[in-house]
Amino acid sequence: MKKFYTMVMSLLLVCSLFSFTTVEAQASTKGVDQLTSELIYYFGEEGHTDVLRTLDAMKEVSAEDYGLWNGVMDRWYWIENEMVENHDVAPNGLPDNDKHVFVVLGFALKDNGEMEDELIGRLEVALRSAEKYPNSYVLVTGGVEKNGWTEGDRMHDWLIENGLSEDRIIVENESATTVENAANSFEILYNDYDMDTFSMITSQYHLKRGSIFYYTMAQLKARELGVAPITFVGEGNAGWYRADKTEEPLSLKARGMYQISGVEPSENLPISQLEDITIEGSLESYLYEDLDVKVTATYDTDYQRDVSVFANITGFDPEILGEQNLEVSYEENGKTITKSIQVTVLEPTIDSMLQQVEKLHDNGEITDDQAARLLTTHLTAVKRYEDTGQTEKVIKHLNSFQDLLEHQLNAEQITEDAYDQLNRSAEYVLDGVSGGMAGAA
């Protein structure tokens, strides 16, 4: 919801048994390692409120660690919920230079040292991707030895036998797990190569786990070595599809993340339970404007957070003047809390349009500073004509204001929503002024 600021009056509406207070993290007596462990635990339990609560506590302890782990949590959420898993070959749009590397994860060899079909499938995906991006490098990983062979060595030989130039292949052949894969891979990449970006190739079901492990290790190793992290291009993944296995449990990823971060696992931590919501906002809105209320959830851990974007608001129509009764509901972990508020939708005025321009600029919907100044200057002139009773000039300049809006929309200086709100408000004021003139005549 876009922010809405009161034009005539601003009130604090408290729909709770207690007063709303600013959300603040309490100073934590826990160290970074413990907080890191708790972050991983809560993410693994899908306790997203507690992830935010723990991040707030970490920020009080170490701003540097907060920055790193806030980024990790954001990326992990993206990987789990938004990342597209590509099959068979890397997608279009990846860097086409020798600063990009495809990381190909190994798979356990047979007892005789031969490769399983799954590992060959991963290599076929890697080869197609390397052929599509002929300047890229390919890093093969895996160090579990079977009959004198490691995964990394077998993968290296297969790629050469199938036409990939040896000078494009990087081998990591000392790791026994995906976690060790990641640690050893970045020791090599940071110390021996000059890479800017990397993307993952493995089995499709393994892409999420491999991606969050490698993203996290890229950050940790970069900090350890005092270098800039190699950028993870998550959209550039490619997976070999295995029909009988398409997903891995979140708990498996969490176990690996404890190892990646080098912390002891957490167990049986309490999950925050929703207790109440408070609603802060104005009782007055203007026609065509979006309602702005801030909904804050309070939990049994005394933690508070802004849940406005997740709250459900029913009963509001920005195109109907007068009083409106609304219901604000928020649900979390099976518990729903609903509160009622009443707002009044008012007729737009030149004053309200001036404040609307400021608000839309602050919200980034008027994207150009000069555009916002021109709109403000124009409306200020209209206001002066209105105050001095120069009705014809009010009409003339409101019409030119609408022309200016159209020009700025075509120049992509304002969004379509900003254009619509301001244009409709101008039209409403124009209708009122023109009607007044007709009545006077």
C-alpha positions in Angstrom: 0.0 0.0 0.0 1.2 3.4 -0.8 1.7 5.8 2.0 -1.1 8.3 2.7 -0.5 11.5 4.8 -3.4 13.4 6.3 -4.3 16.6 4.5 -6.5 18.2 7.2 -5.8 16.3 10.4 -3.7 13.4 11.5 -4.7 11.1 14.3 -3.2 8.1 15.9 -5.7 5.3 15.8 -4.9 2.6 18.3 -6.9 -0.6 17.9 -5.5 -2.4 20.8 -5.5 -2.6 24.6 -2.1 -0.9 24.7 -0.4 2.0 23.0 1.6 1.6 19.8 5.3 1.9 20.3 8.1 2.0 17.7 9.5 -1.4 17.0 13.0 -1.6 18.5 15.2 -4.6 19.0 16.2 -5.2 22.6 19.9 -5.4 23.3 21.0 -9.0 23.1 23.3 -10.8 25.5 23.9 -13.5 22.9 26.9 -13.7 20.8 27.0 -13.8 17.0 27.5 -17.5 16.8 24.5 -18.3 18.9 22.4 -15.8 17.0 23.6 -17.3 13.7 22.6 -20.7 14.9 19.2 -19.4 15.9 18.7 -17.7 12.5 19.3 -21.0 10.7 17.0 -22.9 13.1 14.2 -20.5 12.6 14.5 -20.4 8.9 14.5 -24.2 8.8 11.3 -24.1 10.9 9.8 -21.5 8.7 9.6 -19.1 11.6 10.0 -15.9 9.6 9.0 -13.6 12.4 11.7 -15.1 14.6 14.2 -14.8 11.7 13.5 -11.0 11.7 13.6 -10.8 15.5 16.9 -12.6 15.6 18.3 -10.4 12.8 17.3 -7.3 14.9 19.2 -8.8 17.9 22.2 -9.5 15.7 22.2 -5.9 14.5 22.7 -4.7 18.1 25.6 -7.0 18.5 27.5 -6.6 15.2 26.4 -4.5 12.3 28.9 -6.3 10.0 27.5 -9.8 10.8 23.9 -8.4 10.6 24.7 -7.2 7.0 26.1 -10.5 6.0 23.4 -12.7 7.5 20.5 -10.4 6.5 21.8 -10.9 2.9 22.0 -14.6 3.4 18.4 -14.8 4.8 17.1 -12.7 1.9 18.9 -14.9 -0.7 17.8 -18.1 1.0 14.2 -17.0 0.9 14.5 -16.1 -2.8 16.1 -19.5 -3.6 13.3 -21.4 -1.8 10.4 -19.4 -3.1 11.3 -17.5 -6.3 14.3 -19.0 -8.0 13.4 -20.7 -11.3 15.1 -24.0 -11.8 16.4 -24.4 -15.3 16.7 -27.8 -16.9 19.4 -29.2 -19.3 21.3 -26.0 -20.1 22.0 -22.6 -18.5 19.6 -19.9 -19.6 20.2 -16.9 -21.8 21.6 -13.7 -20.4 24.6 -14.9 -18.4 28.0 -13.1 -18.6 29.6 -14.1 -21.8 33.2 -13.7 -20.7 36.1 -15.4 -18.9 35.0 -14.0 -15.5 32.1 -16.4 -15.1 32.4 -19.9 -13.8 29.9 -22.8 -13.8 30.2 -24.7 -10.6 29.3 -28.4 -11.2 28.7 -30.5 -8.1 29.9 -34.1 -7.9 28.0 -37.2 -7.1 29.3 -40.4 -5.4 31.2 -42.8 -7.7 30.4 -46.5 -8.0 32.7 -48.7 -5.9 34.7 -49.5 -9.0 35.4 -45.8 -9.6 33.0 -45.4 -12.5 30.5 -42.6 -12.7 26.8 -43.0 -11.9 24.3 -42.0 -14.6 23.3 -39.0 -12.4 26.8 -37.6 -12.5 27.1 -38.1 -16.2 23.8 -36.2 -16.5 25.2 -33.3 -14.6 28.2 -33.2 -16.8 26.1 -33.2 -20.0 24.2 -30.2 -18.6 27.6 -28.6 -17.9 29.0 -29.3 -21.3 25.9 -27.8 -23.1 26.2 -24.7 -20.9 29.9 -24.4 -21.5 29.3 -24.6 -25.3 26.6 -22.0 -25.0 29.1 -19.7 -23.1 32.4 -20.5 -24.8 34.4 -18.0 -22.6 33.3 -19.3 -19.3 35.2 -21.7 -16.9 33.8 -24.9 -15.5 34.7 -25.9 -11.9 34.1 -29.6 -11.1 34.0 -30.7 -7.5 34.2 -33.9 -5.4 36.9 -35.6 -3.6 35.6 -38.9 -2.3 37.9 -41.6 -3.6 36.6 -44.9 -5.1 39.1 -47.4 -6.6 41.7 -44.7 -6.9 39.4 -42.1 -8.6 37.7 -39.0 -7.2 34.6 -37.4 -8.7 36.5 -34.3 -9.6 39.1 -36.3 -11.6 36.5 -38.4 -13.4 34.5 -35.2 -14.2 37.6 -33.5 -15.6 38.4 -36.5 -17.8 34.9 -36.8 -19.1 34.7 -33.1 -20.1 38.0 -33.4 -22.0 36.9 -36.6 -23.7 33.8 -34.8 -24.9 35.5 -31.8 -26.3 35.9 -29.2 -23.6 39.3 -27.5 -23.6 41.4 -28.4 -20.5 42.3 -24.8 -19.9 38.7 -24.0 -19.1 38.4 -26.7 -16.4 39.1 -26.1 -12.7 39.2 -29.2 -10.5 38.4 -29.4 -6.8 39.0 -33.0 -5.8 39.5 -33.0 -2.0 36.0 -32.6 -0.6 33.7 -35.2 0.8 30.4 -33.2 1.2 28.6 -30.4 -0.5 29.7 -28.1 2.4 33.4 -29.1 1.8 32.8 -28.6 -1.9 31.8 -25.0 -1.3 34.7 -24.3 1.1 37.4 -25.8 -1.1 35.9 -24.3 -4.3 36.2 -20.7 -3.0 39.7 -21.3 -1.6 40.6 -22.1 -5.2 38.5 -19.4 -6.9 39.6 -16.5 -4.6 43.2 -17.4 -4.4 44.0 -18.7 -7.9 41.5 -17.1 -10.3 39.9 -13.7 -11.0 36.2 -14.5 -11.3 33.3 -12.0 -11.1 30.3 -14.3 -11.2 29.3 -18.0 -10.7 26.2 -20.1 -11.2 25.3 -23.6 -10.2 25.0 -26.9 -12.1 23.8 -30.0 -10.4 20.8 -32.2 -10.3 17.5 -30.2 -10.4 16.5 -31.4 -6.9 19.9 -30.4 -5.5 19.9 -26.8 -7.0 18.4 -25.1 -3.9 20.7 -26.7 -1.4 23.8 -26.2 -3.6 22.8 -22.6 -4.3 22.4 -21.4 -0.7 25.5 -23.3 0.4 27.6 -21.7 -2.3 26.1 -18.3 -1.9 26.8 -18.3 1.9 30.3 -19.7 1.5 31.1 -17.0 -1.1 30.3 -14.3 1.5 32.1 -16.0 4.4 35.3 -16.8 2.4 35.4 -13.3 0.9 35.2 -11.8 4.4 37.8 -14.2 5.7 40.2 -13.3 2.9 39.4 -9.6 2.8 38.2 -9.6 -0.8 35.0 -8.7 -2.6 32.6 -11.6 -2.9 32.2 -13.4 -6.3 28.6 -12.6 -7.3 26.2 -15.5 -7.3 24.0 -15.5 -10.4 21.1 -17.5 -9.1 19.1 -17.1 -12.2 21.9 -18.8 -14.2 21.4 -22.3 -12.7 20.9 -25.5 -14.7 19.9 -28.9 -13.4 19.8 -32.4 -14.6 16.3 -33.6 -14.1 15.6 -36.8 -12.1 12.0 -37.8 -12.3 11.9 -39.8 -9.0 13.4 -37.0 -6.9 12.6 -33.4 -7.4 12.9 -31.8 -4.0 14.9 -31.9 -0.7 13.6 -31.1 2.8 14.4 -27.7 4.3 15.8 -29.5 7.3 18.6 -31.0 5.2 19.5 -27.5 4.0 19.5 -26.2 7.6 21.8 -29.0 8.7 24.3 -28.0 6.1 24.0 -24.3 6.9 25.1 -25.0 10.4 28.2 -26.6 9.0 28.8 -23.8 6.5 28.7 -21.2 9.2 30.7 -23.3 11.7 28.1 -23.0 14.5 26.5 -25.6 16.8 22.9 -26.5 15.8 20.0 -25.0 17.8 17.2 -27.2 19.1 13.6 -26.7 20.4 13.6 -22.9 20.3 10.3 -21.2 21.0 8.4 -19.9 18.0 6.9 -16.4 18.5 3.1 -16.4 18.7 0.9 -13.6 17.5 -0.9 -11.8 20.3 -2.3 -8.5 18.9 -2.2 -6.0 16.1 -2.2 -2.2 16.3 -3.2 0.1 13.5 -1.7 3.5 13.0 -3.0 5.9 10.4 -5.2 8.7 9.4 -9.0 8.9 9.7 -9.2 11.0 6.6 -8.4 10.2 2.9 -9.0 12.0 -0.3 -10.9 10.8 -3.3 -8.9 8.5 -5.7 -6.0 8.1 -3.2 -4.9 4.8 -1.8 -5.4 4.3 1.9 -2.3 4.3 4.1 -2.4 2.5 7.4 0.4 0.8 9.2 -0.4 -2.5 10.8 2.0 -3.7 13.6 1.9 -7.2 15.0 2.9 -7.9 18.6 4.1 -11.3 19.8 4.4 -13.2 23.1 8.1 -12.5 22.9 7.4 -8.8 23.2 8.6 -8.4 19.6 6.8 -6.1 17.2 7.0 -5.8 13.4 5.3 -4.0 10.6 3.0 -6.4 8.8 1.2 -3.8 6.7 2.0 -5.5 3.4 0.6 -8.8 4.7 -2.6 -7.4 6.3 -6.0 -7.8 4.6 -8.1 -4.6 4.5 -11.7 -4.8 3.4 -14.4 -2.3 2.9 -12.4 0.6 1.5 -13.3 2.2 -1.8 -11.2 5.3 -2.8 -13.9 6.3 -5.3 -16.7 6.8 -2.8 -17.0 10.0 -0.8 -18.0 9.9 2.9 -17.5 7.6 5.9 -16.4 4.0 5.4 -16.2 1.2 7.9 -13.1 -1.0 7.3 -11.9 -4.3 8.7 -8.2 -4.9 9.1 -7.1 -8.6 9.5 -3.8 -10.3 9.9 -3.1 -14.0 10.1 0.0 -15.9 11.2 0.5 -19.5 12.2 -3.2 -20.2 12.1 -4.3 -17.2 14.3 -6.2 -14.3 12.8 -6.8 -11.0 14.5 -9.3 -8.5 13.0 -9.9 -4.9 14.0 -12.4 -2.3 12.8 -11.7 1.3 11.9 -13.7 4.1 10.2 -12.2 6.5 7.6 -13.7 9.4 5.7 -13.0 10.0 2.0 -13.0 13.8 1.2 -13.3 15.8 -2.0 -9.9 16.6 -3.5 -8.7 20.3 -3.4 -5.7 22.2 -4.8 -4.1 21.9 -1.3 -4.6 18.2 -1.2 -3.1 17.8 -4.7 0.0 19.7 -3.6 0.4 17.3 -0.7 -0.3 14.4 -3.1 2.5 15.5 -5.4 4.9 15.5 -2.4 3.7 12.1 -1.2 4.0 10.5 -4.7 7.5 12.0 -5.0 8.6 10.6 -1.6 7.2 7.2 -2.6 9.2 7.2 -5.8 6.1 7.3 -8.1 7.2 10.7 -9.4 10.7 9.5 -10.3 12.2 12.8 -11.5 12.9 15.7 -9.1 12.4 18.3 -11.7 9.1 16.8 -12.7 7.9 17.1 -9.1 9.0 20.7 -8.9 7.2 21.6 -12.1 4.0 20.0 -10.8 4.3 21.8 -7.5 5.0 25.2 -9.2 2.0 24.7 -11.4 -0.4 23.9 -8.6 1.0 26.7 -6.5 0.0 29.1 -9.3 -3.4 27.5 -9.5 -3.9 28.0 -5.8 -3.0 31.7 -6.0 -5.5 32.2 -8.8 -8.1 30.3 -6.7 -7.4 32.5 -3.7 -7.8 35.7 -5.7 -11.0 34.5 -7.4 -9.5 34.3 -10.9 -11.7 31.3 -11.9 -10.9 31.4 -15.7 -7.2 31.2 -14.9 -7.8 28.3 -12.5 -9.5 26.4 -15.3 -6.8 27.3 -17.8 -4.0 26.2 -15.6 -5.6 23.0 -14.4 -6.0 22.0 -18.1 -2.4 22.8 -18.7 -1.5 20.8 -15.5 -3.2 17.8 -17.1 -1.2 18.3 -20.3 1.9 18.4 -18.2 1.0 15.2 -16.4 0.5 13.5 -19.8 3.9 14.7 -21.0 5.6 13.5 -17.8 3.9 10.1 -18.2 5.1 9.7 -21.7 8.6 10.7 -20.6 8.5 8.1 -17.9 9.0 10.7 -15.2 5.9 9.6 -13.3 4.2 6.2 -12.9 0.8 5.4 -14.4 -0.7 5.2 -10.9 0.6 8.7 -10.1 -0.7 10.1 -13.3 -4.1 8.5 -12.7 -4.4 9.8 -9.2 -3.4 13.4 -10.0 -5.3 13.6 -13.3 -8.5 12.4 -11.7 -8.1 14.8 -8.8 -7.6 17.6 -11.3 -10.6 16.5 -13.3 -12.8 16.5 -10.1 -11.6 20.0 -9.1 -12.2 21.3 -12.7 -15.7 19.9 -12.7 -16.4 21.7 -9.4 -15.0 25.0 -10.6 -16.7 24.8 -14.0 -20.0 23.9 -12.3 -19.6 26.9 -10.0 -19.1 29.2 -13.0 -22.2 27.8 -14.8 -24.3 28.3 -11.7 -23.1 31.9 -11.3 -24.0 32.6 -14.9 
